[in-house]
Each structure stands twice: as structure tokens, then as C-alpha cells.
């Protein structure tokens, strides 16, 4: 997956159909979603700095060795801030803050490699394959109802090892307008969304 990301860039990978980027002759993929979702969003200080609204898309990729990689994309996203520390405040050491109700756009992705021995238990089209519903869709719900549970069990054995989320807001009294929340292999965190 990292080779594909390197060839197209993070923003394209986050917003394009992943199956179209992978050689279909060499691999097997399944697409699920979109699932309209909402989620609180935490920043580098650990506080929730915004509420996000987006469509979740999951692409399940069967690897040549029989394991699975799940790509979760966050498309058509927006955010509204919660007054307090800015998302990059503790990483930039600027001690930034953000006002309540600042709005902007966001998109991103998680890459979740499933360990050997995890099997696919369902191909149901719902986010929650057990309850057959899309209500309350989360990463853990999708993974743990379509595969041997590994994401939200008491000691998780699978997680997002590569991630990239891009946030942009304009005007609104901001001194920083763009924040990238990313794993080290995608360049790490950069920038901020902050009024002070």
C-alpha cells in the first residue's frame, strides 16, 4: 500500500477508489460503504478539539500470503471545533487555542494490516455485519464484525499502523489554517488549526 501511496500522494489516496489504484489481476479487493459517520477528534494534547462528520469507506485487500489489509477512507468530511487547546498545540509547543464553532473540511485514511490467523467472517454490506445496520459505524465495529475480532477487544491485536488526516479552515480569525495528523511514515503531524 505504501508504494501506491508514494506514487499518487496522500490526498489522492484518501479520496480515490483504492481498488482502482491496485492491480486487479494481482489481488482481490472488496469495497464497503459509504457509511455516514460522526466522531469526536482528539489533538496532540489528548483533548477533543473538534467534532467530525464524514463518509467512511472500507476497502478489504487480500494479500498474497492470505492475510488481509483494510483501508479505511474518510471522504467528504467536515469539522466543527470545540473551544480549547488546538489540535497541534502540544506538538508545536505553541500552546495554541481554537475558538468554538470554527468549521472546515477534512479527509484522510487509515491502513490496518490484520495479523496472520485473522479470518474474514462476513461479507455483509452493512458496517455492523452482526446487527446488519449502518447506525453508529466505527472502525472497530466494521473490523470486529467482518473479521475475527482484533480491533476493540480488551487487548487489541490489530490497529491503524499508517494514517493521514488533512484539515483545512479559512478565515474565521485563525492564525493557523491547516493541520496534518499523520503517522511518522507519512511525515508526522504538521501545522495547526488555531486562533491564538
N, C-alpha and C positions, 0 to 999 in steps of 0.2 A: 504494500500500500504506500509506503514512504516513497518508493520510486515513482509511483503515479502522482503523488502529491508534488514531488520535486519537479515533475515535467509540466504540470499545469498550474501550480501555485495554490496556496491555502484558500484564497477567496473563491476560485473556480471550483476547487474540490468540495467546498462547503455548500455550493449552490447548484451543482450539476448532478445529473443522474449518475451515481457511482458505477452502475453496471455498464453504462456506455463508455466508461473510461478504462474498463478492464477487458482484456482479450476474451471474448465469449467462447472461443474454441478451446481455451486452455483451462477454463474454470467454470464453476457453477455458482450462480448468484440468484437470490430471491429478494424482491423488494416488498416492503410493508409500509403502509401509511399513505397519505399524511394523516397524522393524529393531532388535532388541535390541542395545544397544551399551554399550561401556565406553570411558572416556577419562580420561587424566590431565588435571588442571585447573590452569592457571597463574594466579598472582595478579599484583598490581601490581609486585612486586619481580622478577618473572620466574621465580621458583621454583614448582615444582609443590606446591600446598598441599593437594590432595585428589585422590581417585580417584572419578569419577562413573560411575553406571550409569543408563541411561535408554533410552527408545524413540525412535529417530529417525523422523520423518515428513517427507516432502518433498512440497511442492505446486508443480507447474510451471505457471506462468501465462504464456500467450502475450499479449503486449502488442499494442495496435492497430497499432504500427509494425512488427510482425513480430519484434521481439526477445523474449527470454524473461526472466522474473524467477523465481528459485527461492526458495521459502520453506522453510527447514528448521526444524522444531519439535523441542524436546527435552521429551518428556512422561513423566509417571510416574517422575521422576528422584529419585535419592538420591545422597548423597556420604558419603565417609569420609575424614577428614583425615589428612594426613601431618605429623608433628611438624616445626615450623619457623616461618618467618615467616607471618603471617596473610595472607589474600588482599588485604586493603585496606591492609596495613602501609605500603607506600611512597607510597600516595596520601594517606592521612590524616596521615602523618608521626608516627604514634603509636608506631611501632616495635613493633607488636603481634606476638604469637606465638600459635600454636594447638597444642594437645596432639595426640598421635597418637590416632586412633580416634574422634574426635568425629563423630557422624552427624547427618544432617538430610535435608531434602527440597530438590529443585531443579526448575525448569522454565525454558524460555526459547525464543528463536528467533533465527535469522539471516535477513536478507534479502540475497539475492545477485543483483544485476542482471547479466545476461550481456550483453557488448558486442555491437554490430552485427557481423554476419558469423558469429557462433557459431550453428551449426545443431544441431537435435536429431537425434542419430544412432541412438537406440534408445528404445523404449517398453517394454522388458523390465521385468518386475515385480521383478526382483532388484535389490539395492543395487549389485552389480557386474554390469553388463549384459554385459560381455565374458566373464567367467568363469561367469556365471549362478549366483552364490552370494550369500548374505547375510552370510557369515562375514567378520569384520573390517571392517564397514561404517564408512566415514568420509565426511565431506563431500566430500573430494577424489575418493574412489572413485565416489560417486554422480555428481557433476558430470562428471568426466572420462570416464566410460563411457556416459553418456547423451547427452552433447553433445560438440561439438568440444572437445578438451581445452583448458582455460584456467585451472584452479584450482591444480594441483600441478606444472605444467610448470616448467622452470628459471626462467623469468621469468613469473609468473602475470599474466594479463590480466583475471581476474575474482576478486572476493573479497566477503566479507560487508561491506557498507557501513553497514548498520544492524543492531544486535544488542542483545539484552536477555536477561540470565540472572539469576534470583532464587534466592537460597539462604537457607534458614531452619533454625536449630537451636535447640532449647530446653534449658534447664538445663545439665547436663554441665560445670558450673564456668565457664561462659562469662560474660564481661562485655559482649560484643557478640554478638548473636544473628542478625543479618540483614545480608546483603551483596547489593547490586545491582551487577552488572558490565554496563555498558551503554555504547553509543556516545553521543557528545555529543548527537545529535539525539533520544536517549531519556533525557536527563538526566544522563548520565555515571555514573561509579561513585559508590556511596554506602554508608556503613556498613562493617561488618566481621563476620567470624566469628573471635573471638579469646578466649583465656583470660587474656591479660595485655595 
